[in-house]
């Protein structure tokens, strides 16, 4: 079964690159430019995972994690933060809030696809 990944980033170039990497690996992608748009896409589309930037206007990645984890329909949905931030305390905070992984930008195609595949296999999330 094809997996659908919601890619959330305020930078159009990053959305395109991440989507291209994932599409070339056999995943289908849906994109959003911030957390607000991500929620709109999430409730209207079947999604197996979210890959989100941290720093975005309107609703950032941390607030998106909180919304996803507080919603019973998406509580177990895998969610990965992809960011330029590399503060260990911030990383720990986001993992505690419910991020499945914290990946650095820039990221290679192999590293991104490898981590996404690993997390999808580990989480075994079944979309409704």
C-alpha positions as a LaTeX table, in Angstrom:
\begin{tabular}{lrrr}
\hline
Residue & $x$ (\AA) & $y$ (\AA) & $z$ (\AA) \\
\hline
Unk1 & 0.00 & 0.00 & 0.00 \\
Unk2 & 1.32 & 3.43 & $-0.96$ \\
Unk3 & 2.08 & 5.70 & 2.00 \\
Unk4 & 1.00 & 9.34 & 1.96 \\
Unk5 & 3.25 & 11.88 & 3.66 \\
Unk6 & 2.24 & 15.43 & 4.50 \\
Unk7 & 5.25 & 17.73 & 4.02 \\
Unk8 & 4.94 & 21.01 & 5.94 \\
Unk9 & 7.41 & 23.85 & 5.45 \\
Unk10 & 7.10 & 27.58 & 4.83 \\
Unk11 & 9.90 & 27.40 & 2.25 \\
Unk12 & 8.54 & 26.32 & $-1.14$ \\
Unk13 & 11.97 & 25.07 & $-2.23$ \\
Unk14 & 12.27 & 22.80 & 0.80 \\
Unk15 & 8.74 & 21.45 & 0.24 \\
Unk16 & 9.63 & 20.65 & $-3.36$ \\
Unk17 & 12.97 & 19.00 & $-2.53$ \\
Unk18 & 11.56 & 16.88 & 0.31 \\
Unk19 & 8.56 & 15.92 & $-1.83$ \\
Unk20 & 10.86 & 14.96 & $-4.71$ \\
Unk21 & 13.06 & 12.81 & $-2.46$ \\
Unk22 & 10.00 & 11.03 & $-1.04$ \\
Unk23 & 8.22 & 10.67 & $-4.40$ \\
Unk24 & 11.34 & 9.13 & $-5.95$ \\
Unk25 & 11.30 & 6.60 & $-3.09$ \\
Unk26 & 7.71 & 5.58 & $-3.86$ \\
Unk27 & 5.81 & 7.73 & $-1.37$ \\
Unk28 & 2.97 & 10.09 & $-2.29$ \\
Unk29 & 3.20 & 13.59 & $-0.87$ \\
Unk30 & 0.79 & 16.34 & 0.06 \\
Unk31 & 2.22 & 19.75 & 0.97 \\
Unk32 & 1.32 & 22.60 & 3.31 \\
Unk33 & 3.11 & 25.89 & 4.05 \\
Unk34 & 2.37 & 26.06 & 7.81 \\
Unk35 & 0.65 & 24.24 & 10.65 \\
Unk36 & $-2.76$ & 25.77 & 9.98 \\
Unk37 & $-2.75$ & 24.59 & 6.37 \\
Unk38 & $-1.35$ & 21.23 & 7.52 \\
Unk39 & $-4.35$ & 20.66 & 9.78 \\
Unk40 & $-6.71$ & 21.54 & 6.91 \\
Unk41 & $-4.94$ & 19.01 & 4.66 \\
Unk42 & $-4.78$ & 16.42 & 7.44 \\
Unk43 & $-8.52$ & 16.41 & 8.05 \\
Unk44 & $-9.35$ & 16.31 & 4.32 \\
Unk45 & $-6.76$ & 13.73 & 3.19 \\
Unk46 & $-5.61$ & 10.27 & 4.16 \\
Unk47 & $-2.11$ & 10.74 & 5.60 \\
Unk48 & 0.33 & 8.17 & 7.01 \\
Unk49 & 2.96 & 10.60 & 8.35 \\
Unk50 & 3.80 & 14.27 & 8.76 \\
Unk51 & 7.26 & 15.71 & 8.05 \\
Unk52 & 7.27 & 19.28 & 9.36 \\
Unk53 & 9.56 & 22.24 & 9.68 \\
Unk54 & 9.78 & 23.76 & 13.15 \\
Unk55 & 9.83 & 27.51 & 12.53 \\
Unk56 & 6.85 & 28.64 & 10.43 \\
Unk57 & 4.36 & 31.52 & 10.49 \\
Unk58 & 0.78 & 31.16 & 11.81 \\
Unk59 & 1.39 & 27.78 & 13.47 \\
Unk60 & 4.85 & 26.33 & 14.02 \\
Unk61 & 5.92 & 22.71 & 14.21 \\
Unk62 & 5.75 & 22.55 & 18.01 \\
Unk63 & 2.12 & 23.73 & 18.00 \\
Unk64 & 1.36 & 21.24 & 15.21 \\
Unk65 & 2.78 & 18.40 & 17.34 \\
Unk66 & 0.56 & 19.47 & 20.25 \\
Unk67 & $-2.55$ & 19.62 & 18.03 \\
Unk68 & $-1.86$ & 16.21 & 16.47 \\
Unk69 & $-1.13$ & 14.50 & 19.80 \\
Unk70 & $-4.23$ & 16.02 & 21.45 \\
Unk71 & $-6.55$ & 14.82 & 18.68 \\
Unk72 & $-7.72$ & 11.23 & 19.14 \\
Unk73 & $-7.94$ & 10.60 & 15.39 \\
Unk74 & $-4.26$ & 11.45 & 14.84 \\
Unk75 & $-2.68$ & 10.76 & 18.24 \\
Unk76 & $-0.53$ & 7.90 & 16.87 \\
Unk77 & 0.26 & 9.46 & 13.49 \\
Unk78 & 4.05 & 9.50 & 12.98 \\
Unk79 & 5.41 & 13.04 & 12.98 \\
Unk80 & 8.97 & 14.04 & 12.13 \\
Unk81 & 10.50 & 17.48 & 12.65 \\
Unk82 & 12.94 & 18.56 & 9.93 \\
Unk83 & 14.73 & 21.76 & 10.96 \\
Unk84 & 17.90 & 23.83 & 10.92 \\
Unk85 & 17.74 & 24.12 & 14.72 \\
Unk86 & 20.11 & 21.82 & 16.53 \\
Unk87 & 19.60 & 22.77 & 20.18 \\
Unk88 & 19.63 & 19.54 & 22.22 \\
Unk89 & 17.18 & 20.94 & 24.79 \\
Unk90 & 14.71 & 21.91 & 22.06 \\
Unk91 & 15.10 & 18.49 & 20.48 \\
Unk92 & 14.38 & 16.79 & 23.81 \\
Unk93 & 11.34 & 19.01 & 24.36 \\
Unk94 & 9.89 & 18.17 & 20.94 \\
Unk95 & 10.47 & 14.44 & 21.39 \\
Unk96 & 8.70 & 14.66 & 24.77 \\
Unk97 & 5.78 & 16.50 & 23.11 \\
Unk98 & 5.44 & 13.61 & 20.69 \\
Unk99 & 7.76 & 14.02 & 17.70 \\
Unk100 & 8.96 & 10.62 & 16.49 \\
Unk101 & 12.23 & 12.08 & 15.23 \\
Unk102 & 14.16 & 15.31 & 14.91 \\
Unk103 & 16.15 & 15.53 & 11.68 \\
Unk104 & 18.62 & 18.25 & 10.66 \\
Unk105 & 18.44 & 20.43 & 7.55 \\
Unk106 & 20.00 & 20.12 & 5.12 \\
Unk107 & 19.46 & 16.38 & 4.82 \\
Unk108 & 20.49 & 13.94 & 2.14 \\
Unk109 & 17.93 & 11.96 & 0.20 \\
Unk110 & 19.27 & 8.67 & 1.58 \\
Unk111 & 19.16 & 9.84 & 5.20 \\
Unk112 & 15.63 & 11.28 & 4.86 \\
Unk113 & 14.17 & 8.27 & 3.07 \\
Unk114 & 15.93 & 5.87 & 5.45 \\
Unk115 & 14.56 & 7.59 & 8.55 \\
Unk116 & 11.04 & 7.93 & 7.09 \\
Unk117 & 10.98 & 4.26 & 6.13 \\
Unk118 & 12.28 & 3.18 & 9.53 \\
Unk119 & 9.73 & 5.26 & 11.43 \\
Unk120 & 6.81 & 4.11 & 9.26 \\
Unk121 & 7.80 & 0.48 & 9.86 \\
Unk122 & 8.25 & 0.98 & 13.62 \\
Unk123 & 5.05 & 2.94 & 14.18 \\
Unk124 & 2.77 & 0.67 & 12.15 \\
Unk125 & 0.17 & 3.47 & 12.00 \\
Unk126 & $-3.08$ & 2.59 & 10.23 \\
Unk127 & $-4.88$ & 5.60 & 8.79 \\
Unk128 & $-8.62$ & 5.77 & 9.20 \\
\hline
\end{tabular}
